[in-house]
């Protein structure tokens, strides 16, 4: 990664302008990008129809100036069968790397397999699931023709990162990676983002631990916004929604910052946006829960993509985070945390549901001692 250049300061606004060379693209309009490629490409280049193999070979040979004999030799040499590393009469397991491989990729894979063999658990169900997310949808077509993504549509790859909610923040990996089409709105992106703060329950329930709360935070605090290239896109779909970006806009106006504009995220499609690929943007919800959003790729669809638009936004990656275990049994995931608790080894303290009830209530369910209890939603809830 290239080193950041020195900040330059605009004398009129007194704002430092940081630019990172070769990290992100220049700003461009997504719909214009789409139209430019469609004008330059032939319809057959982005068509979903599979080209006949003989016609493909003939066209390739003609473009490269090859004879039929040379083309046949190339197909033989470049055939996947030439990569065979086991006898022809032996049926090999594609999941097992044979001993003493010569390909560099197989050598690395063999080392990884040998390491996993030394562990107590050879297969991790979370790893298998994450690996299958994108693989299971390759080339998938819808049952109904009306659900087919039109040819020449734009596909965006979007990384959503964990919120930086504490000082020593170390999660530099994206939490989830989504594929979205250019016809999707920012509101649909918002609905696809999973965040543990949306599941939090507000209130103290030490006297009534069996009473389920009436709502979670996402049901009550529905306001949110995206910030991209000087524009705040607010979620205004519900009567309860508020323009929470106005506080930032008024703060910036009082300090002679450049003016910001506003729009509704439910009315803004991705093809309408002007963005930079690789540049960090902001998604803010629950008042102050802030996520980085990075668009890492913008391209046209092709026949090997998942073509069922009902499956989009398409989740292709989900990072697995370590769960927080109960402070007593160290087995089950924490469901309650307590404060001012005379029965707890620390303050605050995390308990699973079973240990919490055994320590803090009698057989009739009556509260023992004086403490406060709050429902806890683990960060690994989306694993």
VOPAGU-2260 file (C-alpha; in pm, 1 decimal, decimal comma):
REM VOPAGU-2260
SITE   aa  ch    i         X         Y         Z
SITE  UNK   A    0       0,0       0,0       0,0
SITE  UNK   A    1     132,8     339,3     -92,3
SITE  UNK   A    2     216,9     586,5     180,9
SITE  UNK   A    3     -29,8     872,7     227,4
SITE  UNK   A    4      69,7    1203,2      82,1
SITE  UNK   A    5     109,0    1508,7     300,1
SITE  UNK   A    6    -217,4    1685,7     382,8
SITE  UNK   A    7    -293,1    2002,7     194,6
SITE  UNK   A    8    -504,7    2275,7     348,6
SITE  UNK   A    9    -765,3    2484,2     172,2
SITE  UNK   A   10    -711,8    2847,3     292,1
SITE  UNK   A   11   -1084,5    2920,1     252,7
SITE  UNK   A   12   -1212,6    2634,4     465,9
SITE  UNK   A   13    -907,7    2545,1     675,7
SITE  UNK   A   14    -981,6    2174,5     625,9
SITE  UNK   A   15    -695,0    1927,6     577,0
SITE  UNK   A   16    -743,3    1720,2     263,1
SITE  UNK   A   17    -587,5    1373,7     287,2
SITE  UNK   A   18    -545,3    1173,1     -32,3
SITE  UNK   A   19    -415,4     817,1     -49,7
SITE  UNK   A   20    -235,1     738,4    -374,4
SITE  UNK   A   21    -336,0     416,3    -554,1
SITE  UNK   A   22    -572,0     313,7    -273,6
SITE  UNK   A   23    -900,9     438,0    -414,6
SITE  UNK   A   24   -1020,3     548,8    -755,2
SITE  UNK   A   25   -1128,1     895,0    -856,9
SITE  UNK   A   26   -1494,5     977,8    -815,0
SITE  UNK   A   27   -1720,9     853,2   -1093,7
SITE  UNK   A   28   -2091,9     818,7   -1168,5
SITE  UNK   A   29   -2200,0     452,0   -1159,5
SITE  UNK   A   30   -2469,4     483,3   -1426,3
SITE  UNK   A   31   -2226,5     660,4   -1660,9
SITE  UNK   A   32   -1973,8     385,2   -1597,5
SITE  UNK   A   33   -2238,2     127,6   -1690,8
SITE  UNK   A   34   -2336,6     306,2   -2012,5
SITE  UNK   A   35   -1973,8     354,5   -2116,1
SITE  UNK   A   36   -1900,9     -17,2   -2092,0
SITE  UNK   A   37   -2222,6    -111,9   -2272,0
SITE  UNK   A   38   -2124,9     122,5   -2555,6
SITE  UNK   A   39   -1776,1     -27,7   -2583,7
SITE  UNK   A   40   -1871,7    -395,3   -2554,2
SITE  UNK   A   41   -2056,5    -612,1   -2801,9
SITE  UNK   A   42   -2386,9    -763,4   -2681,0
SITE  UNK   A   43   -2228,2   -1107,7   -2700,8
SITE  UNK   A   44   -1963,2    -999,1   -2447,2
SITE  UNK   A   45   -2215,0    -960,6   -2164,1
SITE  UNK   A   46   -2485,6   -1198,9   -2286,1
SITE  UNK   A   47   -2597,1   -1483,7   -2059,2
SITE  UNK   A   48   -2612,0   -1726,8   -2352,7
SITE  UNK   A   49   -2334,6   -1985,3   -2354,9
SITE  UNK   A   50   -2129,0   -1977,7   -2672,7
SITE  UNK   A   51   -2095,8   -2300,4   -2868,3
SITE  UNK   A   52   -1757,2   -2461,9   -2794,2
SITE  UNK   A   53   -1672,3   -2522,2   -3159,3
SITE  UNK   A   54   -1767,4   -2162,9   -3247,5
SITE  UNK   A   55   -1556,2   -2035,0   -2957,5
SITE  UNK   A   56   -1254,7   -2236,2   -3073,5
SITE  UNK   A   57   -1294,5   -2111,2   -3429,5
SITE  UNK   A   58   -1328,4   -1746,9   -3319,9
SITE  UNK   A   59   -1030,7   -1775,4   -3085,5
SITE  UNK   A   60    -812,2   -1933,4   -3354,3
SITE  UNK   A   61    -912,0   -1663,7   -3602,2
SITE  UNK   A   62    -837,5   -1377,7   -3362,8
SITE  UNK   A   63    -500,1   -1525,5   -3263,7
SITE  UNK   A   64    -406,8   -1627,3   -3618,1
SITE  UNK   A   65    -373,1   -1997,3   -3531,7
SITE  UNK   A   66    -420,1   -2299,7   -3750,4
SITE  UNK   A   67    -662,6   -2578,7   -3661,7
SITE  UNK   A   68    -373,2   -2813,5   -3577,1
SITE  UNK   A   69    -211,3   -2558,3   -3342,7
SITE  UNK   A   70    -546,1   -2495,9   -3175,4
SITE  UNK   A   71    -594,7   -2867,1   -3114,6
SITE  UNK   A   72    -244,5   -2892,3   -2963,4
SITE  UNK   A   73    -316,0   -2597,8   -2732,7
SITE  UNK   A   74    -640,4   -2755,0   -2610,2
SITE  UNK   A   75    -453,8   -3075,5   -2534,1
SITE  UNK   A   76    -165,2   -2907,7   -2348,6
SITE  UNK   A   77    -389,0   -2664,1   -2156,2
SITE  UNK   A   78    -651,9   -2922,9   -2067,2
SITE  UNK   A   79    -722,1   -2968,7   -1693,1
SITE  UNK   A   80    -636,0   -3336,0   -1741,5
SITE  UNK   A   81    -271,8   -3232,8   -1786,2
SITE  UNK   A   82    -271,5   -3116,1   -1423,1
SITE  UNK   A   83    -342,9   -3467,2   -1298,3
SITE  UNK   A   84    -118,3   -3561,4   -1005,0
SITE  UNK   A   85    -241,9   -3919,5    -961,1
SITE  UNK   A   86    -255,9   -4226,3   -1189,6
SITE  UNK   A   87    -522,6   -4216,9   -1457,7
SITE  UNK   A   88    -680,6   -4540,3   -1333,7
SITE  UNK   A   89    -717,0   -4400,5    -979,3
SITE  UNK   A   90   -1018,4   -4201,5    -870,4
SITE  UNK   A   91    -878,3   -3917,0    -659,6
SITE  UNK   A   92   -1056,7   -3729,9    -382,6
SITE  UNK   A   93   -1054,2   -3360,2    -483,8
SITE  UNK   A   94   -1059,1   -3258,1    -117,0
SITE  UNK   A   95    -735,9   -3443,5     -30,8
SITE  UNK   A   96    -398,9   -3319,9    -153,9
SITE  UNK   A   97    -170,2   -3609,6    -255,3
SITE  UNK   A   98     171,3   -3642,8     -89,9
SITE  UNK   A   99     469,7   -3457,6    -238,0
SITE  UNK   A  100     277,6   -3212,2    -458,4
SITE  UNK   A  101     475,5   -2997,3    -701,8
SITE  UNK   A  102     233,8   -2710,1    -761,1
SITE  UNK   A  103     291,4   -2416,7    -527,6
SITE  UNK   A  104     -80,6   -2382,7    -451,6
SITE  UNK   A  105    -106,0   -2751,5    -360,5
SITE  UNK   A  106     202,4   -2728,3    -139,7
SITE  UNK   A  107      40,0   -2451,2      62,6
SITE  UNK   A  108    -289,4   -2638,9      76,1
SITE  UNK   A  109    -109,9   -2955,1     190,7
SITE  UNK   A  110      52,5   -2764,6     478,4
SITE  UNK   A  111    -286,7   -2631,5     584,6
SITE  UNK   A  112    -445,5   -2975,7     571,5
SITE  UNK   A  113    -160,8   -3130,3     773,0
SITE  UNK   A  114    -199,6   -2859,2    1036,5
SITE  UNK   A  115    -574,2   -2913,5    1063,9
SITE  UNK   A  116    -513,2   -3286,3    1104,6
SITE  UNK   A  117    -323,9   -3211,9    1427,1
SITE  UNK   A  118    -621,8   -3029,3    1576,6
SITE  UNK   A  119    -894,5   -3195,9    1780,4
SITE  UNK   A  120   -1166,5   -3062,4    1552,4
SITE  UNK   A  121   -1079,4   -3113,5    1187,0
SITE  UNK   A  122   -1373,6   -2930,6    1037,0
SITE  UNK   A  123   -1531,4   -2608,6    1151,6
SITE  UNK   A  124   -1895,6   -2574,5    1052,7
SITE  UNK   A  125   -1866,5   -2195,0    1041,1
SITE  UNK   A  126   -1573,7   -2212,6     798,1
SITE  UNK   A  127   -1759,1   -2458,6     577,3
SITE  UNK   A  128   -2067,8   -2239,1     573,4
SITE  UNK   A  129   -1872,3   -1924,0     492,3
SITE  UNK   A  130   -1693,8   -2104,0     210,9
SITE  UNK   A  131   -2024,8   -2217,0      61,7
SITE  UNK   A  132   -2197,3   -1879,2      67,3
SITE  UNK   A  133   -2078,9   -1763,7    -272,2
SITE  UNK   A  134   -1997,6   -2101,4    -423,9
SITE  UNK   A  135   -2354,5   -2230,6    -395,3
SITE  UNK   A  136   -2497,0   -1941,7    -597,5
SITE  UNK   A  137   -2256,1   -1939,8    -893,6
SITE  UNK   A  138   -2453,8   -1945,3   -1216,5
SITE  UNK   A  139   -2783,4   -1989,2   -1034,9
SITE  UNK   A  140   -3085,3   -1891,3   -1242,7
SITE  UNK   A  141   -3434,6   -1805,7   -1115,4
SITE  UNK   A  142   -3737,8   -2026,4   -1157,0
SITE  UNK   A  143   -3939,4   -1736,1   -1295,9
SITE  UNK   A  144   -3811,6   -1548,1   -1600,7
SITE  UNK   A  145   -3931,6   -1221,3   -1446,0
SITE  UNK   A  146   -3679,1   -1268,3   -1162,6
SITE  UNK   A  147   -3381,7   -1277,9   -1399,8
SITE  UNK   A  148   -3129,1    -997,7   -1362,0
SITE  UNK   A  149   -3127,0    -811,7   -1695,1
SITE  UNK   A  150   -2818,4    -835,6   -1913,6
SITE  UNK   A  151   -2581,4    -544,7   -1871,3
SITE  UNK   A  152   -2679,6    -481,1   -1507,8
SITE  UNK   A  153   -2418,1    -348,8   -1265,6
SITE  UNK   A  154   -2295,5    -558,6    -971,0
SITE  UNK   A  155   -2131,0    -386,6    -672,1
SITE  UNK   A  156   -1918,7    -561,0    -410,5
SITE  UNK   A  157   -1958,9    -389,9     -72,3
SITE  UNK   A  158   -1764,2    -453,2     248,7
SITE  UNK   A  159   -1930,3    -360,0     577,1
SITE  UNK   A  160   -1697,5    -332,8     876,4
SITE  UNK   A  161   -1751,0    -370,5    1249,5
SITE  UNK   A  162   -1824,7     -49,9    1441,4
SITE  UNK   A  163   -1529,6      97,8    1631,3
SITE  UNK   A  164   -1698,2     105,6    1971,6
SITE  UNK   A  165   -1395,8      79,8    2197,6
SITE  UNK   A  166   -1047,5     224,5    2211,9
SITE  UNK   A  167    -841,3     -81,3    2120,4
SITE  UNK   A  168   -1023,2    -170,3    1800,8
SITE  UNK   A  169    -858,1    -456,1    1612,8
SITE  UNK   A  170   -1123,4    -584,9    1368,6
SITE  UNK   A  171    -977,9    -473,5    1038,3
SITE  UNK   A  172   -1156,0    -748,5     847,9
SITE  UNK   A  173   -1497,2    -671,9     703,2
SITE  UNK   A  174   -1787,0    -813,8     900,8
SITE  UNK   A  175   -1985,1    -900,9     588,0
SITE  UNK   A  176   -1940,9    -873,8     211,3
SITE  UNK   A  177   -2248,6    -817,6      -1,9
SITE  UNK   A  178   -2320,4    -822,5    -373,9
SITE  UNK   A  179   -2583,0    -570,9    -483,0
SITE  UNK   A  180   -2717,9    -463,3    -820,1
SITE  UNK   A  181   -2726,4    -108,6    -948,0
SITE  UNK   A  182   -3105,2    -100,8    -919,0
SITE  UNK   A  183   -3095,3    -160,6    -543,0
SITE  UNK   A  184   -3150,9     134,7    -311,8
SITE  UNK   A  185   -2942,0     238,5     -15,3
SITE  UNK   A  186   -3236,3     144,2     207,2
SITE  UNK   A  187   -3204,5    -215,9      86,9
SITE  UNK   A  188   -2835,9    -206,1     177,1
SITE  UNK   A  189   -2926,9     -81,0     522,8
SITE  UNK   A  190   -3174,8    -365,9     572,8
SITE  UNK   A  191   -2907,5    -619,6     473,4
SITE  UNK   A  192   -2651,1    -497,4     729,1
SITE  UNK   A  193   -2639,1    -708,3    1045,7
SITE  UNK   A  194   -2529,2    -529,6    1361,7
SITE  UNK   A  195   -2552,3    -649,3    1718,2
SITE  UNK   A  196   -2658,5    -303,4    1839,2
SITE  UNK   A  197   -2987,3    -346,9    1650,8
SITE  UNK   A  198   -3067,8    -644,9    1874,4
SITE  UNK   A  199   -2997,0    -475,5    2206,1
SITE  UNK   A  200   -3277,4    -443,3    2458,4
SITE  UNK   A  201   -3293,9    -130,1    2669,8
SITE  UNK   A  202   -3395,8    -152,1    3032,1
SITE  UNK   A  203   -3321,0    -314,1    3366,1
SITE  UNK   A  204   -3494,3    -650,9    3421,3
SITE  UNK   A  205   -3364,5    -788,1    3752,2
SITE  UNK   A  206   -3717,7    -796,1    3900,7
SITE  UNK   A  207   -3881,2    -943,6    3589,0
SITE  UNK   A  208   -3627,4   -1161,0    3404,1
SITE  UNK   A  209   -3903,2   -1378,3    3250,8
SITE  UNK   A  210   -4089,5   -1090,5    3090,0
SITE  UNK   A  211   -3980,1   -1049,7    2731,4
SITE  UNK   A  212   -3923,7    -689,7    2624,1
SITE  UNK   A  213   -4172,1    -532,6    2385,6
SITE  UNK   A  214   -3908,5    -428,6    2132,4
SITE  UNK   A  215   -3545,3    -438,8    2034,3
SITE  UNK   A  216   -3345,0    -129,5    1946,2
SITE  UNK   A  217   -3397,2    -172,8    1572,5
SITE  UNK   A  218   -3774,2    -159,8    1618,5
SITE  UNK   A  219   -3763,7     154,6    1828,2
SITE  UNK   A  220   -3472,4     358,2    1692,6
SITE  UNK   A  221   -3521,4     343,4    1316,1
SITE  UNK   A  222   -3325,0     651,3    1214,8
SITE  UNK   A  223   -3002,2     605,3    1019,7
SITE  UNK   A  224   -2797,5     760,7     741,8
SITE  UNK   A  225   -2525,5     689,3     488,2
SITE  UNK   A  226   -2264,6     952,8     412,3
SITE  UNK   A  227   -2114,6     938,1      63,8
SITE  UNK   A  228   -1927,4    1216,3    -113,6
SITE  UNK   A  229   -2073,1    1510,0      77,6
SITE  UNK   A  230   -2432,7    1381,7      83,4
SITE  UNK   A  231   -2624,2    1247,5     383,8
SITE  UNK   A  232   -2875,5     982,5     276,4
SITE  UNK   A  233   -3130,9     952,8     557,3
SITE  UNK   A  234   -3375,1     669,8     616,2
SITE  UNK   A  235   -3719,1     834,3     623,1
SITE  UNK   A  236   -3939,4     532,8     546,9
SITE  UNK   A  237   -4121,8     535,3     881,1
SITE  UNK   A  238   -4303,5     807,7    1076,8
SITE  UNK   A  239   -4063,8     751,5    1368,8
SITE  UNK   A  240   -3757,1     830,3    1158,0
SITE  UNK   A  241   -3568,8    1150,1    1234,0
SITE  UNK   A  242   -3303,7    1335,5    1039,4
SITE  UNK   A  243   -3009,5    1250,8    1266,2
SITE  UNK   A  244   -2762,9    1398,9    1016,8
SITE  UNK   A  245   -2891,9    1750,6    1089,7
SITE  UNK   A  246   -2680,2    1769,7    1406,1
SITE  UNK   A  247   -2363,4    1714,5    1202,1
SITE  UNK   A  248   -2472,8    1957,2     930,0
SITE  UNK   A  249   -2544,2    2234,9    1181,1
SITE  UNK   A  250   -2214,4    2167,9    1359,5
SITE  UNK   A  251   -2025,9    2190,1    1027,4
SITE  UNK   A  252   -2211,8    2506,0     924,8
SITE  UNK   A  253   -2116,9    2680,1    1250,2
SITE  UNK   A  254   -1749,1    2609,8    1175,6
SITE  UNK   A  255   -1750,9    2724,8     811,0
SITE  UNK   A  256   -1722,0    2375,6     667,9
SITE  UNK   A  257   -1834,6    2318,1     309,3
SITE  UNK   A  258   -2213,1    2278,5     283,6
SITE  UNK   A  259   -2354,4    1927,3     285,4
SITE  UNK   A  260   -2662,5    1810,7      97,0
SITE  UNK   A  261   -2928,3    1558,3     199,4
SITE  UNK   A  262   -3139,4    1292,4      26,7
SITE  UNK   A  263   -3355,4     993,0     117,2
SITE  UNK   A  264   -3182,1     657,6     105,6
SITE  UNK   A  265   -3502,9     481,5      -0,2
SITE  UNK   A  266   -3518,1     701,1    -313,1
SITE  UNK   A  267   -3150,2     663,8    -407,7
SITE  UNK   A  268   -3034,7     375,1    -623,2
SITE  UNK   A  269   -2670,7     275,7    -659,0
SITE  UNK   A  270   -2667,1     372,9   -1026,2
SITE  UNK   A  271   -2750,3     727,8    -917,5
SITE  UNK   A  272   -2445,3     757,5    -692,6
SITE  UNK   A  273   -2108,5     920,4    -749,1
SITE  UNK   A  274   -1851,2     717,9    -555,1
SITE  UNK   A  275   -1488,1     613,5    -529,3
SITE  UNK   A  276   -1401,6     245,6    -534,5
SITE  UNK   A  277   -1187,8     156,6    -232,0
SITE  UNK   A  278   -1280,8     471,1     -38,0
SITE  UNK   A  279   -1431,6     444,2     314,7
SITE  UNK   A  280   -1783,8     580,5     356,3
SITE  UNK   A  281   -2003,0     596,2     666,0
SITE  UNK   A  282   -2314,5     414,1     780,5
SITE  UNK   A  283   -2453,0     543,9    1111,3
SITE  UNK   A  284   -2747,8     401,2    1305,3
SITE  UNK   A  285   -2866,1     371,5    1664,6
SITE  UNK   A  286   -2750,5     728,8    1718,4
SITE  UNK   A  287   -2375,0     670,8    1729,2
SITE  UNK   A  288   -2305,9     318,7    1598,4
SITE  UNK   A  289   -2078,8     389,3    1301,6
SITE  UNK   A  290   -1968,7     139,3    1034,6
SITE  UNK   A  291   -1723,1     185,3     752,3
SITE  UNK   A  292   -1868,1      97,2     412,3
SITE  UNK   A  293   -1624,3      33,0     126,6
SITE  UNK   A  294   -1726,2     -39,7    -231,8
SITE  UNK   A  295   -1448,6    -267,4    -354,9
SITE  UNK   A  296   -1571,3    -348,1    -705,3
SITE  UNK   A  297   -1815,8    -222,0    -969,3
SITE  UNK   A  298   -1864,2    -440,5   -1278,2
SITE  UNK   A  299   -2118,4    -573,0   -1526,0
SITE  UNK   A  300   -2294,5    -902,6   -1467,3
SITE  UNK   A  301   -2193,8   -1215,0   -1656,6
SITE  UNK   A  302   -2345,1   -1557,7   -1705,1
SITE  UNK   A  303   -2153,3   -1714,2   -1414,4
SITE  UNK   A  304   -2306,9   -1474,3   -1161,7
SITE  UNK   A  305   -2610,6   -1560,1    -954,5
SITE  UNK   A  306   -2883,4   -1433,1   -1186,5
SITE  UNK   A  307   -3177,0   -1464,9    -946,4
SITE  UNK   A  308   -3246,0   -1108,4    -834,7
SITE  UNK   A  309   -3464,4   -1230,5    -546,8
SITE  UNK   A  310   -3146,0   -1355,7    -373,9
SITE  UNK   A  311   -2990,9   -1009,4    -370,8
SITE  UNK   A  312   -2845,9    -846,5    -165,4
SITE  UNK   A  313   -2630,5   -1159,4    -181,3
SITE  UNK   A  314   -2416,1   -1237,8     121,9
SITE  UNK   A  315   -2082,3   -1380,7       6,2
SITE  UNK   A  316   -1874,1   -1353,1     323,5
SITE  UNK   A  317   -1936,7   -1330,4     696,4
SITE  UNK   A  318   -1659,4   -1297,4     952,3
SITE  UNK   A  319   -1691,0   -1520,8    1256,1
SITE  UNK   A  320   -1619,5   -1352,9    1587,3
SITE  UNK   A  321   -1535,6   -1515,5    1919,6
SITE  UNK   A  322   -1830,6   -1537,8    2155,8
SITE  UNK   A  323   -1815,8   -1418,5    2516,7
SITE  UNK   A  324   -1866,2   -1702,8    2762,9
SITE  UNK   A  325   -2030,2   -1697,3    3104,1
SITE  UNK   A  326   -1796,0   -1581,7    3384,1
SITE  UNK   A  327   -1909,6   -1870,6    3607,0
SITE  UNK   A  328   -1934,4   -2183,8    3393,5
SITE  UNK   A  329   -1715,3   -2067,4    3100,7
SITE  UNK   A  330   -1924,2   -2290,4    2873,9
SITE  UNK   A  331   -2237,4   -2111,1    2760,7
SITE  UNK   A  332   -2264,4   -1775,9    2584,7
SITE  UNK   A  333   -2343,9   -1478,0    2805,6
SITE  UNK   A  334   -2706,7   -1363,8    2812,0
SITE  UNK   A  335   -2710,1   -1124,8    3111,1
SITE  UNK   A  336   -2467,7    -878,1    3261,4
SITE  UNK   A  337   -2506,6    -743,6    3611,9
SITE  UNK   A  338   -2381,9    -441,0    3804,1
SITE  UNK   A  339   -2352,1    -377,6    4179,4
SITE  UNK   A  340   -2376,4    -753,7    4219,3
SITE  UNK   A  341   -2255,7    -906,1    4546,2
SITE  UNK   A  342   -2269,1   -1256,5    4394,4
SITE  UNK   A  343   -2047,8   -1171,6    4095,9
SITE  UNK   A  344   -1667,9   -1205,7    4079,6
SITE  UNK   A  345   -1641,3    -873,5    3891,5
SITE  UNK   A  346   -1843,0    -561,6    3819,8
SITE  UNK   A  347   -1992,9    -569,3    3564,7
SITE  UNK   A  348   -2016,7    -943,9    3516,5
SITE  UNK   A  349   -2146,1   -1163,9    3236,6
SITE  UNK   A  350   -2368,1   -1468,2    3300,6
SITE  UNK   A  351   -2536,4   -1732,5    3090,3
SITE  UNK   A  352   -2907,8   -1767,5    3155,3
SITE  UNK   A  353   -2872,8   -2081,2    3370,5
SITE  UNK   A  354   -2599,0   -1949,0    3600,5
SITE  UNK   A  355   -2771,1   -1610,8    3624,2
SITE  UNK   A  356   -3093,6   -1762,7    3757,9
SITE  UNK   A  357   -2925,2   -2014,7    3989,8
SITE  UNK   A  358   -2716,7   -1744,1    4158,6
SITE  UNK   A  359   -2966,5   -1460,3    4179,3
SITE  UNK   A  360   -3310,8   -1617,8    4239,0
SITE  UNK   A  361   -3458,7   -1875,1    4475,5
SITE  UNK   A  362   -3665,2   -2177,5    4376,2
SITE  UNK   A  363   -3979,1   -1961,8    4357,7
SITE  UNK   A  364   -3811,0   -1710,2    4128,8
SITE  UNK   A  365   -3775,0   -1437,7    4392,1
SITE  UNK   A  366   -3482,0   -1199,1    4358,8
SITE  UNK   A  367   -3193,6   -1243,4    4602,5
SITE  UNK   A  368   -2986,5    -944,1    4700,0
SITE  UNK   A  369   -2965,6    -601,3    4542,5
SITE  UNK   A  370   -2827,5    -587,9    4186,7
SITE  UNK   A  371   -2914,4    -462,7    3840,9
SITE  UNK   A  372   -2948,4    -699,3    3545,6
SITE  UNK   A  373   -2949,3    -611,0    3176,8
SITE  UNK   A  374   -3002,7    -838,8    2875,3
SITE  UNK   A  375   -2683,9    -897,7    2679,3
SITE  UNK   A  376   -2661,9    -977,5    2308,2
SITE  UNK   A  377   -2330,8   -1137,2    2217,0
SITE  UNK   A  378   -2131,6   -1004,3    1921,5
SITE  UNK   A  379   -2117,4   -1358,1    1786,0
SITE  UNK   A  380   -2496,2   -1372,4    1748,9
SITE  UNK   A  381   -2460,3   -1356,5    1369,7
SITE  UNK   A  382   -2212,2   -1643,9    1345,3
